[in-house]
Structures are given as C-alpha cells and as structure tokens.
Amino acid sequence: MTRNTIKLLLAEDEPALGQIVKETLESRDFEVFLCENGEEAYKVYQEVQPEILVLDVMMPKKDGFTLAREIRQENSTIPIIFLTAKSQVKDVVEGFQYGGNDYLKKPFSMEELIVRIHALLNRIHLKQDHTQIPIGNYTFNHTQQQLIWEDTSLQLTHRESALLFHLSEKRNAVLDRTFILNKLWGDDDFFNARSMDVFITKLRKKLKNDPEIQIVNVRGFGYKLIC
C-alpha cells in the first residue's frame, strides 16, 4: 500500500461482486476491508477506523441501514455510500434517514462508484480544512461561533453553534434526533427534546434572511438543513 492509501470498508454479501469491487479499488490506491455481513463489518469498523464506508443494504445478520445507524451514533462525519437493488423512492429516502450520504443502484459501474467516493472524501476534507462554512448566502465561522450575513455578524451561543455545525455537516440529509440530543444535551429525554426544538427555532430566525435555507423537521427521525 502507498503512503496515500485510503482505508475503505466494503460490506457486500455477494462474494463475486465484493471481490470485483475490492480488487478494482485496490488498483486505485484504496486499502479495502471486505466483509460479508453487517455484524462482521461493525467489528472491522471499530478495529480499523476506515475513512469511508460502502455498504450493501440487504445483508445477513445486520442490514446496511442498521449498520449505518449504529455507526452514526459514534461518528457523524464518516462518508457512507449505500449499494442497493431497491429502486423505490421511499427506500432511497430511508437510506438518507439512516445516515447515508449517497447511494448507487445495482448494477453499477466501478468508475461511477470511484467518482462518488472521491467526491464525498473531497467534501469532508474541505470541511475539515476550513473554519468558514458556507450556508446558503451566510458564512458560518464555527470556531468563533459567528454567523455572517453580508456586513452583519451574529454571535451564536456555544450550543447554537454546535447544533448548526452538526446540521451543516449533514446538510440535505437527516441529523438523527437521538444522536444530537445525547451529544449536546447528554440525554434524549422529553425536556431536552423540547429544549432542542427551541434552539432550532432560534437558528431558523437567525437564518431567515436567505429564503433558500430551511431547517426541516423530519417527524420521527430528526432535522434536515436544506440549502
């Protein structure tokens, strides 16, 4: 493996397809950890700490959606791509609700998979390299807890800033309600949930100058920042 090798966890229960994907990615400087079921994949994830996950949806012992949900409880930023034979819109939506960043329908081309992997990794690296996060026509400075609109700067509280940061990390995907309550409030009880709703309302008001920005309540799952 080269010094710039990217660690990738591939969970795919079709042995022939899994081997083809593994060998192709390894020829492109990926270090691929291939697992054939969700339980094995979760153990390998904890051991090797990969940089990106490619998960088949339909797997024995633990399906891809369940695996992604468990990993999202520990890591809110790792990119996740689902491989699925399902084509209905509700199945695709479900994948995003469980923490997926992208999906590919089977059969797929290896070139398309590689392009999507690099696109997600580049997006994550850009976020990590910059404290100035664009949110619509706003600029969010996470380290200084400031939301900037044209020549005006709004100072955010620590919790407002942390909540907006996690929403921006998951923009256009659902931020799991239980995950963020446990992370920022320490418990997902009723009173903390009501408190978070208040903070969401405050953020909506502070982002109101850009009508293209929405923070949507996805009932039963969490919130989604659309911009």
HUDA-V812119 format. One line per field, one symbol per residue. ss: DSSP state (H for helix, E for strand, C for the rest). A space follows every 10 residues. Layout:
ss: ???
This chain:
ss: CCCCCEEEEE ECCCHHHHHH HHHHHHCCCE EEEEECCHHH HHHHHHHHCC CEEEEECCCC CCCHHHHHHH HHHHCCCCEE EEEECCCCHH HHHHHHHCCC CEEEECCCCH HHHHHHHHHH HHHHHHHHHC CEEEECCEEE ECCCCEEEEC CEEEECCHHH HHHHHHHHHC CCCEEEHHHH HHHHCCCCCH HHHHHHHHHH HHHHHHCCCC CCCEEEEECC CEEEEEC
